[in-house]
Amino acid sequence: MPLHFQTLRVRTDGAVVFADIAAPPMNLLGTELVRDLVSLIERAEADATFQVLVFASADPDYSLRTLLARWDSLGPLSAFRGRRGGSAW
């Protein structure tokens, strides 16, 4: 599955998806980043190969806490849809 996004640099290694957030300035949460994050999560959920997402910052001046998430412990993104006006975001 090709993983090309505007605000994410994505690579895979076996069951792990590494996503470096590259959304200048300062990796601010905007429309493009939200769209890319939702798309990445949905695509990863649809592929049983992937079990873990690792998020990091592509900008060395603005770090993020690294997040490791297992699909089976979080449940599908679709479980969060429909809350607060019909959207996960």
C-alpha positions in Angstrom: 0.0 0.0 0.0 1.6 3.3 -1.0 1.6 5.8 1.8 2.1 9.3 0.4 0.8 12.3 2.4 1.1 16.1 2.3 2.0 16.5 6.0 3.4 13.0 7.0 6.5 11.2 6.0 5.6 7.6 6.3 7.7 4.4 6.2 6.9 0.8 7.2 9.0 -1.9 8.8 7.0 -5.2 9.0 4.0 -4.6 11.2 5.1 -1.1 12.3 4.1 2.2 10.5 6.4 5.1 11.3 4.9 8.6 10.6 7.0 11.7 11.0 4.8 14.8 11.2 6.0 17.5 8.9 3.4 20.3 9.1 5.3 23.6 9.3 5.2 25.9 11.1 5.7 24.0 14.4 3.7 21.0 13.4 0.4 22.8 14.1 -2.8 20.8 13.8 -4.5 22.1 10.7 -6.9 20.8 8.1 -4.2 19.1 6.0 -2.6 17.3 9.0 -6.0 16.2 10.3 -6.9 14.9 6.9 -3.6 13.0 6.5 -3.8 11.5 10.1 -7.3 10.2 9.5 -6.4 8.8 6.1 -3.3 7.1 7.5 -5.2 5.6 10.4 -8.0 4.4 8.2 -5.6 2.8 5.7 -3.6 1.2 8.4 -6.7 -0.3 10.0 -7.8 -1.7 6.6 -4.4 -3.6 6.3 -4.0 -6.5 8.7 -0.2 -6.3 8.2 0.1 -3.2 10.3 -0.2 -3.5 14.1 1.6 -0.4 15.5 1.7 3.3 14.6 4.7 5.4 15.7 4.4 9.2 15.5 7.3 11.5 15.7 8.2 15.0 14.6 10.1 15.6 11.4 11.2 18.9 12.7 14.1 18.7 15.3 13.1 22.0 16.8 9.6 20.9 17.6 9.3 17.6 19.2 6.2 15.5 19.8 5.7 12.8 22.4 6.1 9.6 20.5 2.9 7.6 20.5 2.8 3.8 20.2 -0.7 2.5 19.6 -1.9 -1.1 19.1 -5.0 -1.4 16.9 -6.4 -4.2 19.0 -6.2 -2.2 22.2 -7.8 1.0 20.8 -10.5 -0.4 18.5 -11.3 1.0 15.1 -11.4 4.7 14.3 -15.0 4.1 13.2 -15.9 3.5 16.9 -15.2 7.2 17.5 -17.3 8.5 14.7 -20.7 9.9 15.4 -19.7 11.5 18.7 -20.1 15.3 19.0 -21.8 16.1 15.7 -20.9 13.0 13.7 -17.2 13.4 13.3 -14.2 11.9 15.0 -12.6 15.4 14.9 
